Structure formats: C-alpha cells, structure tokens
Amino acid sequence: MSEYGSDHEREEESLSNPDVVTKYKAAAKITNAALTAVVEACKPGAKIVDLCDKGDSLLNEGVGKEFKGKEIEKGIAVPTCISVNNCVGHCSPLNDCAVELKEGDLVKIDIGCHIDGYIAQAAHSLVVAADGAAPVTGRAADVMQCAQTCFDAAARLIRPGHKSSEVAPVLAKICEAYGCNLVDGVMTLVDGVMTYEMTRFVIDAHKAVVHKAQPDQKVEDVEFEEGEVYAIDCLVSSGEGKPKLHDEKETTVYKRAMEVQYQLKMKASRELLSEVQKKYPTMLFRCGWSARFGLVECLNHGLLNAYPVTYEKEGDLVAHIKGTVLLMPSGSDKITGVPLQPLQSDKSCDDEEVKALLATSLKNKKKKKKAAKEAAA
C-alpha cells in the first residue's frame, strides 16, 4: 500500500491501465450519488449527525455493490463531514450531537470513498433554503463563487508541464477580487497545502500544492505529469483565513500514521489500533466514543493523525469546493462534484490573465490529422 514500488507496479496502478480508470470512476459515481443525496437532505431542521450517517451509509452501500465476488478492498476514504458557517471542516459529530441546520446556514459537505485503493473525494458548499431555486446573495454568494473560481483556475493550472508554484499567485488574485482569503492549511498536515496528489491507497501522496504560502515554509516545487490524480481542494473564507481550534474534544476524524510504529501498553489502545489497521489502514475514519479510551495513547505516540474541527471568527463564512481530477492524455477529467446553487455575487475577478485562464478548456486540443490531409492532396 505504498506510493512507491517497482516500475511494473507503478504501471499497473497508473491511469494508462483502463482497469484503474474504471475503478476511479466507479468510486466517483458512488461519491457523487452520496453527495447529491446529502445535498438534497440539507433542509431546515435536519440534524448534522443524521446527515453524516446518511452519507456514510450511502458510501458503504454503494461500494458494496461494486466488483462483487472479487477480493479487493473498498470502503470510505473520507467520512462524511458537515461543517456549518464559520466552521472550516472535519465536523463529523457523534450520536449525542443535537445541532440542526437552519435557514440561511452555509453548509460544507466533505465526502469520499475508494475502490481497490483508488480514491474519489469531493467537497461541496450550499446555503440552506426553503426555496432552492432562489439565488444565493451577499457574502455567502461571494465566498462560494470565489471558492468555485479558485477551483476552476487550479484545475487549469494543475496540468502536465505546469509547476505547483504557479497556482498560489493566481488564487490570491481571485480571492482579492472577491474580498476573501484562502484558509490556512489546517485541513492538512502541512500549513498552506490544500491539494495533494493521490495514488493507490494514498490520499496525500508525495506531490503537494501550496495554495497560500506560509512564512519560512519549504514545500518542493513540483511539475505535474500525465497520469497523475489530484484532489483539488479550495477552502475560502470571508474572514482572515486563520481558523482556530475551539475544543479538541470535537475532533472525531483521524488517519493512521503509517510511518510510525510503537508497542502500545494499554489493551484498549491495542484493540483500537488493530481495528483501524484492519478497517482503515490508510484512509480517514470517524472514531466513536466507545474507542476514546484507547485513542489517547495512540495519539500521544503519533500512531494516528488527528483532523481537528476548527473555526473562523463568529460571523465569518467559509466555502469549500473539492474535486478529484485525473490527468489523462486527452486532458483533465474532473470526475467528482455537483453543480452549485444559483449565485448572485456583485463581485467578479476582472484580471485579464485569470479571465484568459478560465476561458481555456480542461481538455487538450485535438491534433489535426495531417497525414490524412496529405494523403487526400
């Protein structure tokens, strides 16, 4: 389950193998269907915990129907998270949470699954409204349009021949135009990094893209290559983009730190780690209260990475757009995501370079068949 291996293994696990593409798209179909169902369920009065359970149930049901009879791993890659208004992300509460959505809430949904280690994840933002056809206005529209525009620009820059350092300056221009800020990289293990390459069983592989440069930060400037897969991940705030942790007890999402080994002392800790390595050896998972007793020792010795629930200031709004993109020979293939509600922002990005970039296609231009023309001459 490593991102490294022999040349033959890498070839077998690359997009040049049609079976790999099939598995990515099967995972994407499940993720999109679950995301759509959760979006439709985001009504006034809906409980956040019920929405998370609904998303996870649909993911498990969906992967269970794929590749039946074959000995392959499949399941949740990103447990359903429902983060509201100034909450940045990773909010996947346990059953005792009674918080309900209300009219006007800006909701972020984060979700994903995998088939045989090939991951498809997505994030979507919406405003809870009784009238779903009415356009979103005000700062909610600004921040949602900004996040979508950032995603669209990043998807056109994360392409073969481009470098990761090209992305951040363009996103900064877009955010300035909308009076917003990119959120610091609290969703990942490296500040400022919001987009990671994904490989088989690896949700955050070697190549990473800094969306918002941090002082004294050292992240390798990498060149994108055909055959790679990225989860392009854009988080935008109407505030400063510097979220804070309010209560670490809200954290329920974790991932096994595969590079760390330690002989745990407590039986509860060993049982928890054994279950994690059996069910979620490389993916994110939600940890329930029944396992909290063994959780502390695992965290203290670095065996698990925590994905904290963080917040911008009260009154700020955060939007989240994420999609899985395959860098195919024909161009970039965005395989996850659903359309936004109608947005009515009074802001726009009028930078000529950004406008020219957004006007380009995600697909490569087809080469003219010169040989055919010469033969006909």
MOLINJO-V699490 format. One record per helix or strand of 3 or more residues. SS is the DSSP state (~ for helix, > for strand). FROM is the first residue (numbers start at 1). LEN is the number of residues. If there is no record, write none. Layout:
BEGIN
ss from len
SS FROM LEN
SS FROM LEN
END
This chain:
BEGIN
ss from len
~ 7 6
~ 18 24
~ 48 17
> 74 11
> 87 3
> 106 10
> 118 10
~ 138 20
~ 165 14
> 193 7
> 208 3
> 229 9
~ 248 3
> 253 4
~ 267 13
> 284 3
~ 289 12
> 304 4
> 318 11
> 331 4
~ 352 7
~ 370 7
END
